């Protein structure tokens, strides 16, 4: 049966009987929803995750539950996706929650805080460390809740027209950056600009901004940033493991049959895994192409990273002093990260570094 197709993979394989049996017992009403994304169609991995999610839901319900996806700007601007869900203009949205820290600063952690966790740690915190509960507490005033559906992995540090050699080189720089990272960099003299993905290239080309970050090599290449900026920096310390979510209107969610809710949750999990695995498959080759075509790959200098780290701690501590929700979210996040880093340094980090040393010796 089609509805079992997406359930055959990895993390959701065990859910087949949990979803299929109630579906048979309760029947399958025909329902149509609209999903607005914060991303353009050209980004076939991020926007493709929304399409993949919708396909999984349709397959699992024999096309009885159809979710039509719309790219940023087709229904609402990319940065207004949460507003559209809150107002029930659409039933759900695909968007990073750190776009909305102006409404609630604690939402930064739902995507990823500066110098925060990597993708594995971030998602573990979401499911097992209280991250989901804290994020949905933050979303409650907006009559919506978040379902995890994807992760970019650690991102790149962006494209710059000039080299960044010292902290002073940041001063006055107009930098497209989303989330809390922009607030931190403002402390060091940068002028942060929050633009939706589809608007970044033209702003960089026209000189309205001096630098831009987005995700990583594959998406950056598709957006053409290498044509208008030369220096490609890493790491994207403001997004160590950026989570992406499906934001659902609470009233619309409550109207769904329970087995449809289960299908949505499992489809989001499966599509989210697809997103990260797709990025892992396409980013290495894209980075090689960018370098071959003239991009200069550079690490942020250590003094710059140190200044950014210190500014981050100051900024986050100030926010925690003003908001109980932010304080609780930060404490939960930081404690979980500390525990996981303790283990990771013994397991993955040592193993990966050993393999890297062997690979370097072979070249």
VOGU-3710 file (C-alpha; in Angstrom, 3 decimals, decimal comma):
1> xxxxxxxxxx> 0,000/0,000/0,000  1,212/3,516/-0,771  0,603/4,744/2,734  3,322/2,435/4,022  5,966/3,647/1,565  7,681/6,279/3,686  7,400/4,125/6,802  9,795/1,553/5,399  12,851/3,692/6,159  15,126/3,908/9,212
11> xxxxxxxxxx> 13,757/5,763/12,193  10,105/5,358/11,285  10,017/1,689/10,292  8,555/0,633/13,617  5,649/3,028/13,247  3,970/1,104/10,413  1,518/-0,800/12,549  0,990/2,170/14,861  -0,228/4,299/11,971  -1,853/1,793/9,640
21> xxxxxxxxxx> -4,107/-0,004/12,123  -5,899/3,091/13,500  -6,196/4,435/9,963  -8,123/1,356/8,916  -10,277/1,416/12,035  -11,201/5,084/11,921  -11,395/5,643/8,195  -9,523/8,226/6,198  -11,314/11,541/5,630  -10,265/13,703/2,707
31> xxxxxxxxxx> -8,412/16,762/3,989  -6,479/19,464/2,141  -4,000/21,776/3,835  -1,688/24,519/2,636  1,938/24,772/3,730  3,916/27,970/3,202  7,702/27,762/3,217  10,243/30,444/4,077  12,420/29,274/1,175  12,418/29,511/-2,637
41> xxxxxxxxxx> 11,831/26,531/-4,914  15,390/26,775/-6,246  16,661/25,325/-2,957  15,800/21,733/-3,715  17,098/20,432/-0,383  15,402/22,817/2,059  12,258/23,445/0,020  12,519/19,871/-1,205  12,126/18,747/2,401  8,682/20,363/2,512
51> xxxxxxxxxx> 7,748/18,622/-0,734  9,098/15,304/0,534  7,140/15,690/3,766  3,914/16,384/1,867  4,499/13,366/-0,364  5,053/11,092/2,636  1,776/12,259/4,177  -0,096/11,703/0,918  1,456/8,255/0,417  0,612/7,180/3,957
61> xxxxxxxxxx> -3,050/8,174/3,561  -3,644/6,965/-0,004  -3,821/10,659/-1,018  -6,681/11,335/1,380  -4,620/13,929/3,292  -3,004/16,302/0,818  -0,706/19,155/1,806  0,038/21,661/-0,952  3,409/23,389/-0,596  4,045/27,025/-1,507
71> xxxxxxxxxx> 7,433/28,707/-1,794  8,268/31,948/-0,025  6,327/34,832/-1,532  3,670/32,742/-3,248  1,244/33,125/-0,346  3,157/35,173/2,218  6,709/36,556/2,475  9,269/34,116/3,846  9,753/35,991/7,112  6,013/36,047/7,860
81> xxxxxxxxxx> 5,355/32,313/7,851  4,699/32,116/11,598  2,270/35,045/11,373  0,319/33,235/8,660  0,031/30,081/10,774  -0,907/32,043/13,883  -3,694/33,805/11,969  -4,803/30,481/10,421  -4,256/31,916/6,937  -2,467/28,625/6,302
91> xxxxxxxxxx> -2,558/25,447/8,329  1,204/25,035/8,585  4,572/26,449/7,602  8,125/25,291/7,044  10,387/27,843/8,686  13,342/28,266/11,049  12,094/29,581/14,367  15,020/31,928/14,884  13,433/34,157/12,245  11,045/35,224/15,019
101> xxxxxxxxxx> 13,347/36,120/17,895  11,989/39,652/17,669  8,711/38,204/18,934  10,258/35,781/21,453  14,062/35,595/21,939  13,915/32,055/23,370  12,969/30,781/19,906  16,647/31,181/18,967  17,390/27,883/20,679  14,703/26,093/18,677
111> xxxxxxxxxx> 16,819/26,562/15,560  20,251/26,892/17,120  21,978/29,390/19,377  25,400/30,897/18,613  28,155/28,514/19,713  25,439/25,983/20,427  25,099/22,294/19,743  25,809/20,374/16,555  22,971/18,676/14,705  23,060/15,397/16,637
121> xxxxxxxxxx> 23,197/17,095/20,007  20,562/19,643/19,032  18,065/17,013/17,957  18,772/14,866/21,005  18,022/17,882/23,203  14,828/18,513/21,236  13,481/15,006/21,771  14,999/13,957/25,091  16,279/17,081/26,849  13,150/19,220/26,997
131> xxxxxxxxxx> 13,876/21,343/23,931  10,530/20,663/22,257  8,550/21,529/25,385  10,399/24,810/25,853  10,020/25,824/22,201  6,328/25,026/22,203  5,877/26,998/25,404  7,375/29,939/23,505  4,991/29,317/20,595  1,859/29,028/22,718
141> xxxxxxxxxx> 0,930/32,743/22,421  0,976/32,296/18,645  -1,548/29,430/18,781  0,934/27,111/17,117  3,410/24,361/17,858  6,562/23,040/16,210  7,342/19,612/14,774  11,015/18,973/14,034  11,557/18,413/10,318  15,172/18,730/9,288
151> xxxxxxxxxx> 18,621/20,019/10,083  21,288/21,640/7,945  24,252/20,413/9,963  26,968/22,909/10,863  26,779/25,779/8,420  29,417/27,857/6,670  30,384/31,332/7,839  29,323/33,208/4,736  30,592/35,152/1,736  32,540/38,395/2,144
161> xxxxxxxxxx> 33,746/40,961/-0,352  36,847/41,642/1,725  39,056/39,540/3,977  38,334/39,414/7,693  41,731/39,599/9,373  40,887/41,307/12,657  37,846/42,187/14,744  38,117/45,745/13,417  37,345/44,445/9,919  33,826/43,652/11,111
171> xxxxxxxxxx> 32,978/47,230/11,982  30,393/48,813/9,710  29,985/45,644/7,639  26,429/45,130/6,384  25,975/41,397/6,804  22,935/39,304/5,920  22,571/36,975/8,868  19,517/35,422/10,487  18,856/34,655/14,120  20,726/35,541/17,275
181> xxxxxxxxxx> 24,095/35,614/15,507  23,234/38,996/14,045  22,509/40,437/17,481  25,849/39,163/18,743  27,781/40,545/15,780  26,116/43,925/16,237  28,072/44,169/19,489  31,245/43,963/17,412  30,204/46,643/14,950  28,477/44,652/12,221
191> xxxxxxxxxx> 25,175/45,959/10,861  23,017/42,804/10,617  20,476/42,466/7,823  17,739/39,815/7,938  16,616/38,883/4,443  14,713/35,875/3,130  16,796/33,449/1,071  15,448/34,534/-2,289  16,374/38,177/-1,659  20,010/37,728/-0,649
201> xxxxxxxxxx> 21,757/37,480/-4,027  20,318/40,699/-5,434  21,212/42,608/-2,258  24,790/41,319/-2,398  25,064/42,009/-6,126  23,780/45,582/-5,785  26,052/46,309/-2,831  23,151/46,827/-0,438  25,007/44,378/1,800  28,721/43,604/2,080
211> xxxxxxxxxx> 28,500/39,957/3,071  25,961/37,173/3,419  25,582/33,790/5,031  22,910/31,277/4,192  23,487/27,552/4,722  26,357/25,717/3,078  28,132/25,012/-0,220  25,274/23,345/-2,096  22,648/26,005/-1,404  25,148/28,866/-1,609
221> xxxxxxxxxx> 26,252/27,682/-5,049  22,638/27,493/-6,225  22,014/31,037/-5,022  25,131/32,236/-6,855  26,916/33,999/-3,997  30,316/33,010/-5,420  29,643/35,315/-8,380  29,469/38,448/-6,240  31,750/37,745/-3,255  35,153/36,079/-3,194
231> xxxxxxxxxx> 35,967/35,027/0,361  34,142/32,032/1,817  34,534/31,752/5,582  33,961/28,981/8,097  32,633/27,914/10,534  29,114/29,279/10,883  29,415/29,447/14,662  25,934/30,956/14,918  24,413/27,734/13,516  26,213/24,647/14,747
241> xxxxxxxxxx> 23,255/22,435/13,886  20,313/24,460/12,631  16,977/22,717/13,122  14,073/23,331/10,771  10,451/22,858/11,778  6,934/22,444/10,569  4,844/24,997/12,465  1,210/23,954/12,807  -1,829/25,974/13,828  -3,110/24,444/17,079
251> xxxxxxxxxx> -6,801/24,622/16,195  -6,221/23,022/12,796  -4,087/20,343/14,430  -6,803/19,517/16,955  -9,255/18,999/14,091  -7,143/16,215/12,560  -7,919/12,576/13,325  -5,367/11,096/15,715  -3,945/8,759/13,099  -3,396/11,695/10,741
261> xxxxxxxxxx> -1,525/13,479/13,528  0,655/10,389/13,926  1,324/10,299/10,189  2,324/13,979/10,167  4,759/13,421/13,040  6,338/10,383/11,403  6,473/12,020/7,966  8,248/15,028/9,481  10,804/12,749/11,114  11,438/10,861/7,879
271> xxxxxxxxxx> 11,636/14,018/5,743  13,966/15,600/8,288  16,346/12,653/8,034  16,174/12,939/4,237  17,207/16,611/4,456  20,375/16,083/6,480  21,393/13,008/4,496  20,894/14,930/1,252  23,105/17,766/2,487  25,809/15,291/3,469
281> xxxxxxxxxx> 25,702/13,843/-0,039  25,898/17,132/-1,975  27,934/19,596/0,113  31,435/18,096/-0,390  31,267/18,164/-4,194  29,706/21,641/-4,165  32,529/22,981/-2,001  35,123/21,552/-4,400  33,355/23,198/-7,343  33,239/26,549/-5,571
291> xxxxxxxxxx> 36,965/26,424/-4,829  37,762/25,339/-8,391  35,795/28,335/-9,673  37,728/30,864/-7,613  36,226/30,964/-4,142  38,857/31,486/-1,438  38,115/29,271/1,544  39,188/30,801/4,848  38,754/30,072/8,536  37,775/32,949/10,774
301> xxxxxxxxxx> 40,959/34,032/12,608  41,172/32,780/16,186  41,019/36,303/17,717  37,816/36,959/15,751  36,264/33,711/16,975  37,255/34,520/20,557  35,694/37,971/20,330  32,515/36,465/18,887  32,379/33,806/21,606  32,785/36,365/24,387
311> xxxxxxxxxx> 30,177/38,664/22,849  27,819/35,682/22,589  28,106/34,852/26,282  27,500/38,471/27,263  24,459/38,749/25,013  22,837/35,482/26,058  23,420/36,176/29,745  21,792/39,592/29,418  18,728/38,062/27,775  18,536/35,379/30,453
321> xxxxxxxxxx> 18,489/38,082/33,121  15,431/39,661/31,480  13,304/36,606/30,677  12,463/33,540/32,741  11,640/31,507/29,625  14,919/32,448/27,976  16,798/31,650/31,195  15,194/28,219/31,518  15,793/27,444/27,853  19,428/28,535/28,020
331> xxxxxxxxxx> 20,097/26,534/31,189  18,493/23,426/29,699  20,442/23,794/26,447  23,803/24,497/28,082  23,563/21,645/30,589  22,640/19,172/27,855  25,443/20,387/25,589  27,996/20,009/28,377  27,020/16,382/28,948  27,061/15,489/25,265
341> xxxxxxxxxx> 30,396/17,202/24,592  31,906/15,193/27,436  30,994/12,000/25,603  31,600/13,229/22,051  35,225/14,167/22,757  35,866/10,553/23,719  33,880/8,929/20,934  33,259/10,718/17,614  35,811/13,523/17,900  38,776/11,285/18,644
351> xxxxxxxxxx> 37,710/8,781/16,003  37,084/11,419/13,310  40,358/13,221/14,017  42,280/9,960/13,790  40,714/9,157/10,415  41,447/12,675/9,163  45,103/12,302/10,120  45,305/9,067/8,137  43,655/10,639/5,107  46,058/13,585/5,195
361> xxx> 49,012/11,202/5,302  47,760/9,541/2,118  47,587/12,772/0,124
//
